[in-house]
Amino acid sequence: MKIAIMGAMLEEIEPFLTHSAHEPLLANFRKTSKLRYGGNTYHEGKYKDLDIVLAYSKIGKVNATLTAATLLEKFGADMLLFTGVAGAVNSALSIGDLVAATALCQHDLDISIFGHPHGFVPEGAVYVKPATQLLALADRVAKAKGVALRHGIIATGDQFIASSERKAWVAQTFQADAIEMEGAAVAVVCDALEVPFFILRAISDAADMEAQFDFDAFLKESAKISSSFVIAMLEELSHG
């Protein structure tokens, strides 16, 4: 089995590239090669008996689409795990909380003038859902680690949201719990190519007027929380 691990920013995959005493499981991750392709660097390696290909896409839906498609089509990944950070839309979420997507949508996709709901295009769907078996795996890992893992809807758009008004609109329109800039694009690619996927986000900000300051302050710490959980998922997958 070949597993793709993807983030949007270097900070989101950096824990996989730098072994740390805080992540003893990473001693099982061996990098074997790296390839520059399509403007990105792809790292190949092994986690125990699992083949791994790792990359960050850069920010936004177009970059995420390119990288996800490359991971699946050029590198032949059989599964994709996305790790990263997001802004909270649900007021019950706090910085550092983990959210596993149960569905993803594009909050900035709008052809509602033609009578369609926000986030919908013909021959598509408003929501794309990840693999139920990977959500179940994540729940088992969370229980074993004693970690609170929330399930929720994640909304994606090519905008960094720092507006309480826009945040409220996204929450009301899509019943979203978190907001970011890549997940739904990755979901569409994986769904179209029939590859199981899982999107995990750690909350880095509240998507309001303080979002920029919170994001800068908590990006690395929240990214570590998310990547640590994905590492634990790899450990579980390596057992069979």
N, C-alpha and C positions, 0 to 999 in steps of 0.2 A: 504494500500500500504506500502511495506517495501522498503526503499531506502538505498542502500549501498553508503557510502562515503569512498573514498580510496585515499591515498597518498603513496608515496614511502618511505619517511623519516618522523621521528617523527615531525620535524619542520613543515611539510606540513599539519599535522592534529592537531597539538598542539593548535591552536586557538579554536578548538571545545572542547578541554578538559579543558581549563582554561578560565573561564568567565572573561570578561574585559569590562570596561566602554566604550571602543572604539567600542565594538560590542554589542550594546543593544539588537539586535535580538537574541543573544545567551541566553538571559534570558528565551527564549521559549524552549531551549534544555535541557531535563532532562535525565541524565544518570541513567539507572536502574540496569545494571549488566555488568560484563565483564567476558570473558571466554578466557582461554589460550588454543590454539589449533594449532597444526602443527608448533609450534615454534613462533607463533604470538599471540598478545593479541587483542581480538575483543570486542569493547564496544557497548553495546546495549542501546537504549534509545528512547525518544520520542521528536519530534519537533511538538508541538501542537498535531494534531491528526495523524501525520505521524510516523510510526515505522522506526527507524534508526539503522543501524549497521555500525560501523566505525572502520577502521583499517589502518595501514601502513604496507607495504609489505617488506620493505628493498629494497635496490637498485638492479636493473637488471631485465631482462625479465623472468627468471625462477621464482624468488621470486614473481614478479607481477602476473604471471600466477597462481601460487599456491594460492595466496591470493584472486585474483578475482574469481577463481573457488570455493573457500571455501565460499566467500560471497554469491555467487549465489546458490550453491548446498546445503551447510550445513545450512546456515541462511535463505535461500529462498528469497533473495532480488529480487524485481521486476524491479529494475532500478539501474544503477550504475553511480555515479558522481565522476570523478577523479579530484583532485585538486593538483597542484604542480608547480614546476618551470622548466624552460628549457633554453637552449642556443639559441640565435638568429642566424638564417642562412640568413634570409632576412635582408639586410642592412637598411631597412626602420624601423626595430624594435629597440626599446630602452629598457634599463633596466626598469622594472615595467610594460611594456605593456602587455596586456592580449591577448592571442591567444586561440580561440576555434577551435579545430580540425574539419575540414571538411572531412579529410581523414587521415589515418595513414598508415605508411609503415615501413618495417624493412630494414634499410640501410646496415646492416651487414650480411644479408642473401644473399648468393651468390652461385648459381649453374649455373652461366652463361657459364661455360665450356661446358654444355650440350645444349646450345643454348637458354636458358631461360633468360628473363630480370632480372636484379638485383632486389632482393626483392620478387621473385616469387618462389613458389614450386608447383608441380603438384597437382591438386585438390584444389588449393588455389588461391589467388589473390595478386597482388602487393599492392593494397590499400584496406583498410577496412574503411567503412564510418559509422559515428555515427548516432543516431536517428535524423531525420530532425525535429521532434516535439520538441526535447530538444534544438536544435540549435535555433529554433524559440523562444522558451521560454527564452533562454539566451539573444537573441536580444531584447526582450521586457523588460527584467530586466535591460539591459545596457541602453536602452533608458530612462527608469524610473529613473535610478540612475545618468544619465548624464555621463556614463562611456564609453570610447572608447573601443569597443570590436572588435578585428580583427578576421577574419576567415582565416584559412590557413592549409596547409599540415604539419603534424608533423611527423618527421622521428625518429625512435627508433633504438637503438643498444646497445650492451653491451660494450660500450666504452664511456668514458668521453672525448668529443672532445675539444682539445685545439690546433688545427692545422688549419691554414688558408687554406692549400691545401685540407685537408679532408673536411672541411666545404664547400669549393667551389665545390668539387666533389658531395657531397650530394645535394647541391642546384641545380646543373646542372642535375644530374641523376633523381632526384625525384621531382623537382620543390618545394622543401621543404622550409618552412618559419621558422621552429624551430626544435630543435633537443634535444632529451632526451633519457631515458633508460628504460621506462616501457610502454608507452602508447599503442603501437601497440600490445603488448602481451595481455594487458587488452582487447583491441578491438577484437582480434581474439577469446578470450574466450567468450565475450559477444555475438559476432556475431554467433558463433557456437551454443550457448545455447539460441539464439533468445531473448536476454534481451536487452532492450534499454540502451544506454550508452552515456555519454558525457565526453569529455576530455578537461580540461581547464589548461592552463599553463601561468604563469607569467614569463616574461623574467628576468633571473638573471645574464646573461653574454652573451658575443658575440661569444662564441665557437672559440676563437682564442688564441693567445699566452698569453693574459691577463685573460683567462677564469677562471683559478684557483683562482686568486686573487679577481676577481669580484664575483665569486660564493660564496666564503667565506664571503665576505663583504655584499652581498645583498640577501643571501639565506632567512633569516628570514623575511625580509621586503617584498620580492617578494612573499613568501609563504603566508603572511598575506593578500596581495592584492588578490591572487587567492581564498583563503578560504573565505574571506569576500564576494566575488561575489557568491560563492556556497551557502553561508548562505542566501543571498538574493534570490537565486533560490528556496531554501527550503521554504522561506516565500511565494513566489508566488505559489509553489505547494500546500502549506497548504490551500490556498484559493480555491482550487478545481479543 
